[in-house]
Amino acid sequence: MAEAEPALRGYRDRDYLLTGESFFCVVGGVHPRDRVIAYVKYVPSPDGRWGRGERRFRRALPYYTMADLLETFRLLEAHPQYLYHSPVLNVTMSAVPVDRIKAHLRPEEKMRQLIGDEALDPLQRKVVDLVKTLSDESGVSTDLFGVTGSVLLDIHREFSDIDLTVYGVKNVPPVREALLRLYERPDSAVRRLDEKTLREWCADKMRRRPLTYAEAAAIGRRKWGMGLFRETFFSVHPVKLDAEVTERYGDKLYRPEGIVKVEATVSEDAEAGFLPAVYGVEDERSLEGPTVEDIREVVSYESLYGDVASVNERIVARGKLERVHDTKRGDEYHRVLVGSPEARGNDYIKLAAVP
């Protein structure tokens, strides 16, 4: 089995931060020295659906869309210390000052706690059983799995989903292959989404994003880390270990140059399953907006568009064109960013072959 890493670590994608009484979810693994890029997810509310007893919360971000994210910015205007204009990314975002963090909640630590605890509620028991199943099938240690979302925060309810993390670039392929094998076994408690659930998933994506049913279904069928375990929806999210995050905040400077739509061939997909999802591209063709000839990447901060295309496939992407200045290499090129405030939810990555 793959071995666990040392406990001391930095801020990673899908960690949570407690500030005051609210919870922020960490985005990615590249952060300023004195802040952590994160969005506010749960805020106190007397009639909130999450939590127990008098400790109740509602979702400040009900859906993972840009429209909902921008609404959280308006919520934070009353707490401007959490809004940050990044001179590196050249955009205003939510970011938690390090001195405002009351607790840093780590998914792998919660997972170890649950595995060692015999007094589990039904959803926590499912979490443990699912991770042990994936660990046994993949050979990846349970120490390299985590549980995030409401279970991490101890505010889950009986209707909550299971949101898992798997740590380390080399651990993702065996977990993916394990899930694909489990999906095919008729006696397995791990199942793909059935057609009814997939239709509902596609309908939700169509309502909130510029996707047709066929486009949403093409994405949904490629989501290997999304399924049902004993009738509870689960998702598995790859997260890099600290040593695997080679970019440091400020290594690259980003400048906006308008909204574009391009068609391109995927030349590299090793980073496509992480957040941000990075697709190396070539043979790009401009369809809308400014035309440049050095687009090297299509990058998505919308997890929906992670792991949806492979090498040699053609994609159509609409998003913010950015000039990238690599300060370490003295290099410049362009990328298309999906998941920016400027695009206001009208950006996407689609497979070009889907009608």
N, C-alpha and C positions, 0 to 999 in steps of 0.2 A: 504493500500500500504506500501511496505517496505520503511523505512526512509533513507534519505541520510546521509552520514557521514560528519564530519567536513571538511572544505576546505583544511586545512594544511595537507600535506602528503609528502611521499618520492617519489622515482623514481620507476615506475611500468612498467611492460611489456607493450609494444606498446605505451608508451609515446614517444615524440620526443624531441630532443635537437638541438638547433641551435648553431653552432660553426662557427665563421666567417660568411661565406655565405652558408655553407653546413648543411644538416640535417642528424642526426643520429637517428636510431630507437632503443629504449631501449629493452633489452632482459631480461626477468625474473624480479624477485624482490630482488635478493641477490647480493649485490655489495660491492666492497672495500670501505673503509671510504672516500677515496679521489678521487675515480673514479666511473664512471657509465659504466657498460658493455653494449655496443651498437654497431651496425654496421652502416656504412655510407650508406645512401639510396639515397639521392638526392644531386647532386653537380651542381654548376652553369654551364651553357652551352648556348652560343648564339643561337644555333639551337635546344635547348631542346624542347621536346613535352609538358612538364608541365610548368605551369605559364602563365602569360599574359604580353603583352607589351614587354619591355626590360628585365623584370625579368623572366628569363627562366632557366629551370633545366632539367637535364637528370638523369636517374636512374643509379647510380653507381652499384647497385645490381639489374640487370634486372630480374633475376629469383631467387627464394628462394632455391638455391642448394649450396652444399659445394664448387663446382667448382667456382661459381660466388662469393661466400664469400671469397675464397682464392684470387680471382682476386682483391677484394677490399683491401686486405692486401698489395698487390703490389702497388696499388694506394696510400696507406697511407705511403709507404716507404719514400716518399718525405715529409711526415709530421709525423715523428717517435714519436712525443709526444702522438699520438693516438694509438700506438701499445704497448701492455702491456703483459709481461710474468707473468702469475699468479703463485705464489708459492703454492697457495691453490689448484687450478685446474690443475696445472702442464702442462700448455699449453699457447701458445701465442695467443692473441686475440686482437680485437679492443676494446678500452675502453676510454671514454672521461674524461680527468681530470676535476674535478669540477670547477677549476678556469678558464677553457676554455669555460664554458657554458654561452652563451649570453642570451638564453631564454630556459625555460623548458615548453614545450607545453603539456598540459594535456587534454586528450580526453573528459572528462566529463565537463570541463569548456567550451570547444568549443561547446559541445552539448547544454549546457544551453544558450550560446550566440545565437546559431541558433534558438532555440525555442522562444527566446524573440525578434527575429528580423523579421520584416515583409518584408524587402527588400531582398528576397532570390532568387538566380538563380535556374534553374530547378533541378539541382542535389541536391543542398542544401534543396530544398523543399521536394524532395524524402526522404532525410535523416530524416528530421523532421517527415514526415508522417509515415515512417517505424517505427521509435522509438515510436511514439505515439500509433501506432497499436500494437506493441509488449508490451508496457506498459499496455495498456487497457486490452489486452488479458491475460497477465501474472499476473497483480497486482503488478509488480515491478515498483517503481517510475522512471520517466524519469531521475531523478538526478543520478541514478545508471547505466545509459547508457553513452557511449561516442562514439565519431567518431574519427577515427585515419586515417592514410594514407594521401593522397593528400588533402582531404577535411579539415583535421585538419590544414594543412600548408597553406591553401588558394592558392594552386597551381594546383587545379583540373581542368580538362577539361571535355567536354561533353562526352567523352568516358570513363571517370574514373569509377571505381567500388565504392561501398559503403562498408567501413570496420568499423564495429561497435565493441565496447567492452561492456561487461556486468560485473559489479563489485560485488564480494562477493560470497563465496561458496554457501550460501543458496539461492542465487538468480538465479543460473544457472538452476536448475531443472525446476522451473516454466517457465522460458523463453524457455527452450528446449521443454517442453510440449506445450506451447503456439504455437511455430512454427510448431510442428507436427500437431496440430489441424488445424492451418491455411492452411497448405499444402493440407489438405483433403477437404477443402471447395471449391466447384466449383466456387463460386462468389468471392473468395479471390484474392487480388492483389499480395499476397505472394505465390510464387509457387516454387516447387522443380525444379531443373534443368531438362529441357526436354531431351529426349533421344539424340537429336543432340548435345546439349550443353555438356551433360555428355560424349558423345563419344569424343568430342574435348578435354574435360578436361582430359580424360583417355589417349588420344594420346599424349598430352603434358607431362603427368607424365611418360609415357613409354619412351619418347625421352630423358628425363633428369634424370631418376632414374632406378635402376635395378628391374623393375616391368613388369610383363606381363599385357596384357589388362584385363584379368580376375581378377588379383590381384588389379590393379588400380580401376576397377569397384567395387570390393568388398569394397574398402576403400571409394570411392566416394558415394556409396549408404548409408554409415553410417555417412556421414557428415551432421548432423542435422542442423548445423549453416551455411549452404551454399545453396543459392537459387537465385531466381530472384524476384525483386520487380518492377512492371511496366516495365519489360524487362531490368532492370539494374541488373547486378550481385551484390550480397551482401554476406558478411560473418559476422558471429558473433563470437567473441573471448572472452571466460571467462578469467577474470583477478582477482587475489586475492586482497583483501583489505590489508592495511599495517599490521593490527593486525593478519591476517591469515598467513603471511609469518613468520614462526617460526624459520627457519634456518637463522643464521647470517653468513656472510662471515668469514671463518676460523673455524666454528664449525666442519666441516668435511674436511679432507684432501684426495685428490684423486691422485692415482699413476697408470700410465698405465702398463698393462701387456700383450699387444698384441691384435690381432684381433681374435674374436671368432664368431662362429655361434652356436646358441643353440635353442632347442625347449623347451617350458615350458608352464605351466598352469597359467593363470592369477588368482591370489588370492586376489588382491585388485585393484580397479579401480577408487577410489575417486579422485585421482589426475590426471587422464588420460586426462582430458579436458583442463588442464592449460599448461603453458610453463615454465619450462620443463614438458612434460607429463611423469608421473611416473606410471608404472605398477608393483605392487607387484607380485612376481612369486614364484612358487614352482614346485616340480617334474621336474626340469630341466634335459635336456639330451644334452650332448655335441655332436655337429655335425662336428665342425672344430676348430682348434686352441687349446690353452692350456685348460686343464680340471681342474675345481675346483668344489667343492661341496657346496659352500655357496653363490651362486648367489641369492640375495634377490630381486633385482629390474632390470627392463629394463626401461631405461630413454631415452627420445627423445627430442632433441632440434630442430628437424624438425617438424614443426606444422602439416605437412601432416599426421604424424603418431599418432597424438593425438586423443583420443576417438575412436579408431578403433577396440578395443577388450574389452570384458566384463569378469567379474568373471566366472571362470570355462571353458573359451575357451582356446584352445591351440594356441600359437603363435610361429612363427619362427623369431628369431631376429639375425641380424648380426651387429656387431659393436665393439667398443673398450672395452676390459675387463679392469675394473678399480678396484683396491683395495681401499676400503673406510675405513678411520680411523675416527671414531666418537670421537672427542676430549672431548665432554661433557659427553658421556656415557662410554668412555674407551672401545669401541666395535670396532671390525673389521669384514668386510664382503666384498663381491664382487658385482659389478653391471655391466651391459652391457650398454654402452652409444652409442646412435645413434645420429649422427650429430657431428662428430669429424674431425679435419683436417687429422688425421692419416688414417681414412678409405677412404678419398678422394671420397666421394659420393657413395661408394659401400656398404653402410650399409642400413638397412631397418628393418621394423617390418611388418610381413605378417601373415595373418590368416592361420594356418596350414591346415585347411579344404579346402582351395581354391586350386584346381588342377593347 
